[in-house]
């Protein structure tokens, strides 16, 4: 089941990893265009963490394109750790896997 975290800033989604229900998969994170470049991503990331804690997840993961410097900065500031990176054969780009304990 997917939970959607919604705010005036934007939204994101949280799903349980199949077969590992205490691990959350965070995805579909976006900030509305008019809110970008103003630091609002950090606020939305904090709302996401609060939702992860409220749902009692033990760990969370997400992916990001390696060239998405803005999203990587938000992840780092929020305390997420880079776990791995790999060549994504669908996008032909480098994808990074990040994780955190909420």
C-alpha positions in Angstrom: 0.0 0.0 0.0 1.3 3.4 -0.9 0.9 6.5 1.3 1.0 9.9 -0.3 2.4 12.8 1.7 0.9 16.0 0.4 1.5 19.6 1.3 1.2 23.0 -0.5 4.9 22.6 -1.3 4.6 19.4 -3.2 4.2 15.7 -2.5 5.9 12.3 -2.2 4.9 8.7 -1.8 6.0 6.0 0.6 5.5 2.2 0.0 6.7 -0.9 1.8 9.4 -2.9 0.2 7.7 -6.2 -0.9 8.8 -9.0 1.4 10.4 -6.6 3.9 7.6 -4.5 5.4 9.8 -2.5 7.8 11.7 -1.0 4.9 10.0 2.0 3.2 10.6 2.8 -0.5 10.3 6.6 -0.9 9.4 7.7 -4.4 7.6 10.3 -6.5 9.2 13.2 -4.5 8.4 16.5 -6.2 8.2 20.2 -5.4 5.7 22.3 -7.3 7.5 24.5 -9.9 6.7 27.8 -8.2 8.2 26.5 -4.9 11.5 25.3 -6.3 14.8 27.0 -5.5 13.5 28.4 -2.2 14.6 25.7 0.2 11.1 24.1 0.4 12.5 20.7 -0.5 14.0 20.5 2.9 10.6 21.1 4.5 9.0 18.4 2.4 11.8 16.0 3.2 11.1 16.7 6.9 7.4 16.0 6.4 8.4 12.7 4.7 10.6 11.7 7.7 7.8 12.5 10.1 5.5 10.2 8.1 8.1 7.5 8.1 8.4 7.7 11.9 4.6 7.8 12.3 4.3 4.6 10.3 7.1 3.0 12.4 9.4 2.1 9.5 12.9 0.9 10.5 14.7 2.0 7.3 13.9 3.9 4.1 15.5 3.8 0.7 15.2 6.0 -2.4 16.9 6.4 -5.8 18.1 9.6 -7.4 19.9 10.4 -10.7 23.6 11.0 -9.9 23.5 14.3 -11.8 20.6 15.7 -9.7 22.7 17.9 -7.4 19.7 19.6 -5.8 18.0 16.4 -4.7 21.4 15.0 -3.5 21.9 18.1 -1.4 18.5 17.7 0.2 19.2 14.0 1.0 22.6 14.8 2.5 21.2 17.6 4.7 18.4 15.3 5.9 20.9 12.7 7.0 20.5 10.1 4.2 23.5 7.9 3.3 24.6 7.0 -0.2 24.5 3.2 -0.3 25.3 2.3 -3.9 25.4 3.6 -7.5 25.0 1.8 -10.8 24.5 2.4 -14.5 20.8 2.4 -15.2 20.3 0.6 -18.5 16.9 2.2 -19.0 18.0 5.8 -18.6 21.6 5.2 -19.7 22.6 7.4 -16.7 24.1 6.7 -13.2 21.5 6.0 -10.5 22.2 6.3 -6.8 20.6 4.3 -4.0 20.2 6.2 -0.7 19.0 5.1 2.7 18.2 6.4 6.2 16.9 5.3 9.5 13.9 7.5 10.2 
